[in-house]
Amino acid sequence: MREPLGMSVRFTPFLCQIEVTYKDGSKDIIASDETWKVKESPIIMDGFDGEIYDANAEVEDWATAKCDDSTWNYAVLRQAPIGVLTAHTAPADKIIEALRPVSFKKLEASVYEVDFGKEISGWIHFKDIRGQKGDTLNVKIFVNLRGDSTVYLKGEGKESYAPRFTWYVFSKAIISGLSDLSAKNVIAEAVNTDVKISSEFKTSNSLFNQINEIWQRSQLDNMHGGVASDCPHRERSAYTGDGQVACVTVMHNFNAAAFYQKWIRDIRDVQNIETGYVPNGAPWQPGCGGGVPWGAAMNIMPWEFYLHYGDRRMLEANYWAMKEQVRYMLTWLTADGTMLAKSTNCNSKEPNYWLNLGDWAPAFAIPLEELVHTFYLWRCADYTAKAAEAIGNVTDFRYYSELAKRVKGAFHRKFYDREKKTYGDYGSNIFALVMGVPEESYKDVVATLRQEVVEKYKNHLNTGIFGTQFFFETLAANGLNDVAYEVMNQSDFPSYGYWIKQGATTTWEQWNGKDSRNHPMFGGGLTWFYRILAGVKVDESAPGYKRVIIKPTLPQKLSEVYYSNMTPYGKLVSEVRQNIGSLN
C-alpha cells in the first residue's frame, strides 16, 4: 500500500501459501519469501475516510504470466506478529447484492446526485466510464460520518473502478468530475461477510415486517471480516456487548454457525489470562467503552450457540473461559452479595465511567449500574451452571447453580422496594422478572410493570439495549402480550416504528435518532417475533432443534404470523392464523 502524496512509502506485511495439485496427482507448495517481487499499487490511500486511486499507476497484466516485473523490487523479510496463526473459519466477505439507482439527477455541469433507495455497507462500482487523462472522479457519500473517494483517470477508453480495501455506508452519493455519466455507469454493491439469511418472517402487520427487514439490513451492514461491529462507519468496532445482546436474533435469522465459531474464539483469545477479564471489543481494541454486560458475552454467546446449533464442542472449547469470566466478576462483589464493577484506567485509582457501564442507549434514563451488573453476574453464573451440566461436570453444576441462587437472593434483597412494589424504572422490573421474583411479590411487580409501561410511558419502551432485549418476551411471559404488541406497534418516540417513520432503512443507535443510524444492537428485542408470536422455542434438554417447542401466542390485534428457519434438522415452519376464539 502506498502512502498519500508527500509521505514516505510503506508496505503491508503479507503471508501466503499456495498449494497446487497437478493432473497427475503431484503437489507443489509455493510460499511467500524473499524471491517474491512487489510494486506500489495504484491505491494511494484507503481507510475510514475513503480511497484515493491513481489509475495511471496501474500495471497491465500484473496478475498474469505476461507481466514484465523486471523493474519490481524483491520482497523484504519482516518479523512475524507474535501468537499462534489460526485459520479464519468464518465465511469470506463478498459482494452480496447489487443495486441500480432509483434516482439519478444531474445537478450542474459534471455533478450528479444518485440515490440507491436503501442504506448499505459497500461501495459504488463505476463501469465503462470515460474521461480525459488527468480528469478526477470524486465521490462524496451521504452518511452521518466518513466516506469519500478520489480517482485519477488514465483517459484511455473505457475504465472501471471500485474500492478494494474499504467500504462506505450510504444510500446516496454526489459524483463529480465527469462530463458524461449516466445511471448505467454506476452500481451500488453491498459488501459483507457472506452469512446467508436462513429464515422468513412475515405477519399481517406490515410494520412488524419492516422492523425485521431493517434490522436484517443493519446486521448485515455490520458483518465484516468474521466479526460483528457496532456500526459500519464511525467506529467499526467488534463490541462484545452489542454482539451478545443481538446474537439470539442473529441465529433466528441467519446461518451464522461458522461466523460465531470464529468470533467467539476471538473473544476467548483476548481474555486476560491473569484476571479473567473479557474486553469490551474482540479482537481487542483499547478504545471500546463498555462494562459488565460486554464481558458477559463470554458466557452468553457459547451457551446460545449450543442451544441453537446443538454443538457441545462449543461449550467444551469455551467452558474454562466462561468460568474465568465469572471469577473476574466475583472480584467486584459488594458486602451485600451484589456486584458493582469499578474498573480504573492503568494510572488512576478513580473508576472510569466508560469501563463500568450497565445498560446503554436508553429511551429516557438507565437503571442503577449495580442492579444491571448483579443481573449479569446471575446470568453468567446461571449459564455456566447449565454449561457444566451439559458437559457432565456435576461438581461445577452444583457450585454455579448455588452461586446463581445466592446472587439472585442478594438482588431481590438489595433492589426491591416493598413499599413502592418495584425494583425501579427503566427496565429494572424487566431484569427482575427475567431472574424470577419471589412468589410473595410477583403479582405486585407485574402490576407495577403494567402500570409503568401502559400508563406512565403510554405503551412505549423505557429501556436501553439490554433491557429492550428482554422487554417484549418478559411482558408476554407475564400475561402482558397485548401490551407488548401495542409497544411494538408504535410509530412515535421511542419505538422502532419511529425510526421507520423518519425514513430509516436500518436500525439506529439511539431511540431519538442521535449518533449513528446504522446499529443492530436493538435487534435483541425482536426475538418476540419468533419465540412468542410464532412460538418457536428450543428445548434446552434437546438443543439444536432436535426437539422443538411450538407455542404461538398471538395478541388479539394480530391475525397471522409466519416464521421459518433452517435448523440442523431441516426447515422448521410455524404458520399461525387467528380466527375469533381459536388459533390455526
VEXTINU-62798 format. One line per 5 residues: number of its first residue (from 0); their letters; for each residue x, y, z of C-alpha. Coordinates in steps of 0.25 Angstrom, whole numbers, plus 2048, in hexadecimal, padded with zeros to 3 digits. Last residue first. Example, Ala and Ser with C-alpha at 12.3 -4.5 7.8 and 13.67 -1.06 7.14 Angstrom:
<rs>
1	SA	837/7FC/81D | 831/7EE/81F
</rs>
This chain:
<rs>
583	NLSGI	724/7A6/835 | 721/7AE/842 | 713/7B0/848 | 70A/7BA/84F | 707/7C2/843
578	NQRVE	711/7BE/838 | 720/7BE/839 | 729/7B9/82F | 736/7B3/832 | 741/7AE/82A
573	SVLKG	74E/7A8/831 | 758/7A1/827 | 765/79A/82A | 76E/796/81F | 778/78B/821
568	YPTMN	77E/784/82D | 78A/78E/82F | 77F/799/82E | 77B/7A1/822 | 771/7AB/827
563	SYYVE	762/7AE/824 | 759/7B9/82A | 74B/7BC/826 | 741/7C5/82E | 732/7C8/82C
558	SLKQP	727/7CF/833 | 72D/7D9/83C | 724/7E2/844 | 721/7D8/84F | 72F/7D5/852
553	LTPKI	734/7C8/84D | 73B/7BE/856 | 741/7B2/84E | 746/7A6/856 | 750/79E/84D
548	IVRKY	75A/796/856 | 764/78F/84D | 76D/783/84F | 779/781/848 | 778/790/846
543	GPASE	787/792/849 | 785/78E/857 | 77E/782/85D | 77D/785/86C | 77D/794/869
538	DVKVG	770/792/860 | 772/79E/856 | 766/7A7/854 | 75D/7AA/849 | 750/7B1/84D
533	ALIRY	74E/7B9/840 | 749/7C5/848 | 751/7C2/855 | 75E/7BB/850 | 760/7C1/842
528	FWTLG	75A/7CF/843 | 75E/7D1/852 | 76C/7CE/84E | 76C/7DC/848 | 771/7E3/855
523	GGFMP	780/7DF/853 | 77F/7E7/845 | 782/7F4/84E | 790/7F1/84B | 790/7F2/83C
518	HNRSD	796/800/83B | 795/808/82E | 790/816/831 | 79B/81A/83A | 79A/826/843
513	KGNWQ	78D/82C/846 | 780/825/841 | 778/827/84E | 777/818/850 | 786/818/84F
508	EWTTT	790/80F/847 | 787/80D/83B | 781/801/833 | 782/801/824 | 779/806/819
503	AGQKI	775/812/821 | 76B/81C/81B | 767/824/827 | 75B/81C/828 | 763/810/828
498	WYGYS	76B/815/834 | 75E/818/83C | 759/80A/838 | 765/804/840 | 760/80C/84C
493	PFDSQ	762/818/856 | 75D/821/850 | 751/81F/847 | 74E/813/83E | 748/80A/848
488	NMVEY	745/7FB/844 | 750/7F5/84D | 74A/7FC/859 | 73C/7F8/856 | 740/7E9/853
483	AVDNL	748/7E8/860 | 73B/7ED/867 | 733/7E2/861 | 73E/7D8/866 | 73C/7DD/874
478	GNAAL	739/7CF/87B | 747/7CE/882 | 74E/7C7/877 | 74A/7D1/86C | 74F/7DD/874
473	TEFFF	75C/7D5/876 | 75D/7D2/867 | 75B/7E0/863 | 765/7E7/86D | 770/7DC/86E
468	QTGFI	779/7E2/863 | 774/7F0/866 | 77A/7F0/874 | 788/7ED/86D | 787/7F8/863
463	GTNLH	781/803/86B | 773/803/871 | 766/80B/873 | 75E/806/867 | 751/80B/864
458	NKYKE	742/808/867 | 73F/815/86D | 74C/816/875 | 746/819/883 | 739/812/880
453	VVEQR	73B/805/878 | 74A/803/87A | 74B/807/889 | 73D/802/88D | 740/7F4/886
448	LTAVV	74D/7F3/88D | 747/7F7/89B | 73C/7EC/899 | 747/7E2/895 | 74F/7E6/8A2
443	DKYSE	743/7E5/8AB | 73F/7D7/8A5 | 74D/7D2/8A8 | 750/7D8/8B6 | 74C/7CB/8BE
438	EPVGM	751/7C2/8B3 | 75F/7C7/8B4 | 764/7CD/8A6 | 769/7C5/89B | 776/7C9/894
433	VLAFI	76F/7CE/888 | 765/7D5/891 | 770/7DD/898 | 776/7E2/88B | 769/7E6/886
428	NSGYD	766/7ED/893 | 772/7F5/891 | 76F/7F9/883 | 770/808/884 | 769/809/892
423	GYTKK	76C/803/89F | 76B/7F5/8A6 | 75C/7F8/8A9 | 751/7F6/8B4 | 752/804/8B9
418	ERDYF	752/800/8C7 | 75A/7F3/8C5 | 765/7FA/8BD | 76D/7EE/8B7 | 77B/7F2/8B4
413	KRHFA	784/7EC/8BF | 77C/7E0/8C4 | 778/7DC/8B6 | 786/7DD/8B0 | 78C/7D6/8BC
408	GKVRK	783/7CA/8BA | 786/7C9/8AB | 795/7C9/8AF | 793/7BE/8B8 | 78B/7B5/8AF
403	ALESY	795/7B8/8A3 | 7A1/7B4/8AD | 799/7A7/8B1 | 797/7A3/8A2 | 7A6/7A7/89F
398	YRFDT	7AB/79D/8AA | 7A1/792/8A7 | 7A4/792/899 | 7B3/793/89B | 7B2/786/8A3
393	VNGIA	7A9/77F/899 | 7B2/781/88D | 7AB/77A/882 | 7AD/783/876 | 79E/787/876
388	EAAKA	79E/789/885 | 7AA/792/885 | 7A4/79A/87A | 798/79C/882 | 7A0/7A0/88E
383	TYDAC	7A8/7AA/886 | 79B/7B0/880 | 796/7B2/88E | 7A3/7B8/893 | 7A3/7C1/887
378	RWLYF	794/7C5/889 | 796/7C8/898 | 7A2/7D0/895 | 79A/7D7/88A | 78F/7DB/894
373	THVLE	799/7E0/89E | 7A0/7E9/894 | 792/7EF/890 | 78E/7F2/89E | 79B/7F8/8A1
368	ELPIA	79A/801/895 | 78D/806/89A | 783/807/88F | 785/810/883 | 77E/81C/87E
363	FAPAW	774/820/874 | 774/817/867 | 781/811/86C | 78E/810/863 | 795/807/86E
358	DGLNL	792/7FE/879 | 79D/7FC/884 | 7AA/803/880 | 7B7/801/888 | 7C2/804/87E
353	WYNPE	7BD/811/879 | 7BA/816/887 | 7C9/814/88B | 7CB/811/89A | 7D5/81A/8A1
348	KSNCN	7E2/814/8A5 | 7E9/818/898 | 7F5/814/891 | 7F0/808/889 | 7E2/80D/888
343	TSKAL	7D8/808/892 | 7CE/7FE/893 | 7C3/800/89E | 7BA/7F4/89C | 7AD/7F3/8A5
338	MTGDA	7A8/7E5/8A8 | 79E/7E1/8B3 | 7A2/7D8/8BF | 79E/7E3/8C9 | 7AD/7E5/8CD
333	TLWTL	7AF/7E8/8BE | 7B5/7DE/8B4 | 7BE/7E4/8A9 | 7C9/7D9/8AA | 7BD/7D0/8A7
328	MYRVQ	7BC/7D5/898 | 7CB/7D0/895 | 7C8/7C2/89A | 7BB/7C2/892 | 7C3/7C6/886
323	EKMAW	7CD/7BA/889 | 7C2/7B0/88A | 7BD/7B4/87C | 7CB/7B4/877 | 7CD/7A5/87C
318	YNAEL	7C0/7A1/875 | 7C3/7A7/868 | 7C8/79B/860 | 7BF/791/867 | 7B3/79A/865
313	MRRDG	7B5/79C/856 | 7B8/78D/855 | 7AA/78B/85A | 7A5/78E/84D | 795/78F/84D
308	YHLYF	794/79B/843 | 78B/7A4/84A | 78C/79F/859 | 79B/79E/857 | 79D/7AC/851
303	EWPMI	795/7B2/85C | 79E/7AC/866 | 7AB/7B0/85F | 7A5/7BE/85D | 7A1/7C0/86C
298	NMAAG	7AD/7BD/874 | 7B8/7C4/86C | 7AE/7CF/868 | 7AD/7D3/877 | 7B9/7DB/874
293	WPVGG	7B0/7E6/86E | 7A5/7E5/878 | 7AF/7E9/883 | 7B5/7F5/87C | 7B6/7FD/86F
288	GCGPQ	7C0/806/868 | 7C8/801/85D | 7D5/809/85A | 7DE/7FE/85E | 7DA/7F5/853
283	WPAGN	7DC/7E6/855 | 7D6/7DD/84B | 7CD/7DE/852 | 7C7/7EB/858 | 7C3/7ED/866
278	PVYGT	7CE/7E5/86B | 7CC/7D8/873 | 7D2/7D8/881 | 7D7/7CA/886 | 7E1/7D1/88F
273	EINQV	7EE/7CA/88B | 7EB/7C4/87D | 7E4/7D1/879 | 7DA/7CD/86E | 7DF/7D1/860
268	DRIDR	7DE/7C2/85B | 7D1/7BF/861 | 7CA/7CB/859 | 7D1/7C7/84C | 7CD/7B9/84E
263	IWKQY	7BE/7BE/850 | 7C1/7C5/842 | 7C5/7B9/83A | 7BB/7AF/83F | 7B1/7BB/83E
258	FAAAN	7B2/7BC/82F | 7B3/7AD/82C | 7A5/7AC/834 | 79F/7B8/82E | 794/7B3/824
253	FNHMV	78C/7BF/826 | 77E/7C4/82C | 77C/7BD/839 | 78B/7BC/83C | 78C/7CB/83A
248	TVCAV	781/7CD/844 | 788/7C5/84E | 795/7CC/84C | 78F/7DA/84D | 793/7DD/85C
243	QGDGT	79F/7D5/85B | 7A5/7DC/850 | 7A2/7EA/854 | 7A8/7E7/862 | 7B5/7E1/85B
238	YASRE	7B7/7ED/853 | 7BE/7EA/846 | 7C2/7F8/842 | 7BE/7FF/834 | 7BF/80C/83B
233	RHPCD	7B8/817/833 | 7B4/80F/826 | 7B0/801/828 | 7A9/802/835 | 7AA/7F9/842
228	SAVGG	7B2/7EF/83A | 7B0/7E0/838 | 7BD/7D7/835 | 7C1/7CE/82A | 7C8/7D8/822
223	HMNDL	7BB/7E1/820 | 7AD/7E0/826 | 7A8/7ED/829 | 7A0/7F0/81C | 79A/7E2/81E
218	QSRQW	794/7E6/82C | 78F/7F3/826 | 788/7EC/81B | 782/7E2/824 | 77D/7ED/82E
213	IENIQ	776/7F4/822 | 76F/7E7/81E | 76A/7E3/82C | 765/7F1/82E | 75E/7F1/820
208	NFLSN	757/7E4/823 | 752/7E9/831 | 74D/7F6/82A | 745/7ED/81F | 73D/7E7/82A
203	STKFE	736/7DA/824 | 743/7D4/827 | 750/7D0/820 | 75D/7C9/823 | 766/7C0/81A
198	SSIKV	773/7BA/81F | 780/7B5/81A | 787/7C2/816 | 795/7BF/812 | 7A1/7C4/819
193	DTNVA	7AB/7C8/80E | 7B2/7D2/816 | 7AF/7E0/810 | 7AE/7E8/803 | 7A2/7EF/7FD
188	EAIVN	7A6/7F3/7EF | 7A0/800/7EA | 7A0/801/7DA | 7A4/80D/7D2 | 7A7/80E/7C3
183	KASLD	798/80B/7BF | 793/817/7C6 | 79B/820/7BD | 7A8/828/7BD | 7AE/831/7B2
178	SLGSI	7B4/83E/7B7 | 7BC/837/7C2 | 7C1/83D/7CF | 7B6/83C/7D9 | 7AE/831/7E0
173	IAKSF	7A5/834/7EC | 7A1/828/7F3 | 794/822/7F9 | 791/815/801 | 79E/814/809
168	VYWTF	7A7/80D/812 | 7B5/80C/80C | 7BF/801/809 | 7CE/7FF/80A | 7D9/7F7/803
163	RPAYS	7D5/7F4/7F5 | 7CD/801/7F0 | 7C6/800/7E3 | 7CB/805/7D5 | 7C8/803/7C6
158	EKGEG	7CE/80A/7BA | 7CA/80B/7AC | 7D4/812/7A2 | 7E2/817/7A7 | 7DF/823/7AF
153	KLYVT	7E8/81D/7BB | 7DF/822/7C5 | 7E2/827/7D3 | 7D8/822/7DD | 7D4/829/7EA
148	SDGRL	7CB/822/7F4 | 7C3/827/800 | 7BD/821/80C | 7BC/826/81A | 7B1/828/824
143	NVFIK	7A2/82B/824 | 7A1/825/816 | 79F/82B/808 | 7AC/827/801 | 7B4/830/7F9
138	VNLTD	7BA/82A/7EC | 7C5/832/7E4 | 7C9/82E/7D6 | 7D6/836/7D2 | 7DA/838/7C4
133	GKQGR	7E9/838/7C2 | 7E8/830/7B5 | 7DA/833/7AF | 7CD/82B/7B3 | 7C5/81F/7B0
128	IDKFH	7BD/816/7B9 | 7BB/807/7B6 | 7B7/803/7C4 | 7B7/80A/7D1 | 7B5/801/7DD
123	IWGSI	7AF/809/7E9 | 7B3/803/7F6 | 7AF/7FB/802 | 7A6/7FC/80E | 798/7FE/80A
118	EKGFD	78D/809/80C | 781/808/803 | 77C/80E/7F7 | 788/80F/7EE | 788/81E/7EC
113	VEYVS	792/825/7E3 | 795/834/7E2 | 79D/839/7D7 | 7A8/844/7D4 | 7AF/845/7C7
108	AELKK	7A8/852/7C3 | 79C/854/7CD | 793/84C/7D6 | 791/840/7CC | 788/836/7D3
103	FSVPR	788/827/7D4 | 77D/821/7DC | 779/812/7E0 | 788/80F/7DC | 78B/800/7DA
98	LAEII	78E/7F8/7E6 | 798/7EC/7E6 | 797/7E2/7F2 | 7A1/7D9/7F9 | 7AE/7DD/7F5
93	KDAPA	7B7/7D5/7FD | 7BE/7D4/80B | 7C3/7C6/80E | 7BB/7BC/816 | 7C0/7BA/824
88	THATL	7CC/7B0/827 | 7D8/7B9/826 | 7E3/7AF/829 | 7EB/7B1/835 | 7FA/7B6/836
83	VGIPA	7FE/7B5/844 | 804/7C2/84A | 80E/7CC/848 | 80E/7D4/83B | 818/7D0/830
78	QRLVA	826/7D7/82F | 828/7DC/821 | 82E/7D6/815 | 82F/7E0/809 | 828/7DE/7FC
73	YNWTS	831/7E0/7EF | 82E/7ED/7E8 | 828/7EE/7DA | 82F/7F3/7CE | 830/7E6/7C7
68	DDCKA	821/7E2/7CA | 81C/7E1/7BC | 80F/7DB/7BD | 80B/7D1/7B3 | 80A/7C6/7BE
63	TAWDE	7FD/7CC/7C3 | 7F9/7D5/7CF | 800/7E1/7CB | 7FA/7E0/7BD | 7FC/7F0/7BB
58	VEANA	801/7F7/7C7 | 7F8/802/7CC | 7FF/80F/7D0 | 7F7/818/7C7 | 7EA/813/7CE
53	DYIEG	7EE/81B/7DA | 7E5/817/7E6 | 7E2/81F/7F2 | 7D9/817/7FC | 7CF/81B/807
48	DFGDM	7CF/821/815 | 7CF/814/81C | 7DB/80F/815 | 7E2/810/807 | 7EE/817/801
43	IIPSE	7F6/817/7F5 | 7EF/80B/7EF | 7F6/80A/7E1 | 7FF/7FF/7E7 | 80E/800/7EB
38	KVKWT	816/7F4/7E6 | 81A/7E7/7EC | 822/7DB/7E8 | 823/7CD/7EE | 831/7C7/7F0
33	EDSAI	831/7CC/7FE | 826/7C2/802 | 818/7BF/800 | 815/7B0/800 | 812/7A7/7F3
28	IDKSG	80E/799/7F7 | 80E/78F/7EC | 806/783/7EA | 806/776/7E2 | 7F9/770/7DE
23	DKYTV	7FC/76E/7CF | 7F2/77A/7CC | 7FA/783/7D5 | 7F7/788/7E3 | 7FC/795/7E7
18	EIQCL	7FC/79B/7F5 | 7FF/7A9/7F6 | 804/7AF/803 | 803/7BE/806 | 808/7C8/811
13	FPTFR	808/7D7/80E | 80C/7E2/817 | 808/7F0/811 | 811/7F9/80B | 815/808/80E
8	VSMGL	819/813/805 | 81C/821/80B | 812/82C/80A | 811/837/800 | 806/830/7F9
3	PERM	7FD/827/801 | 804/81A/806 | 806/80E/7FC | 800/800/800
</rs>
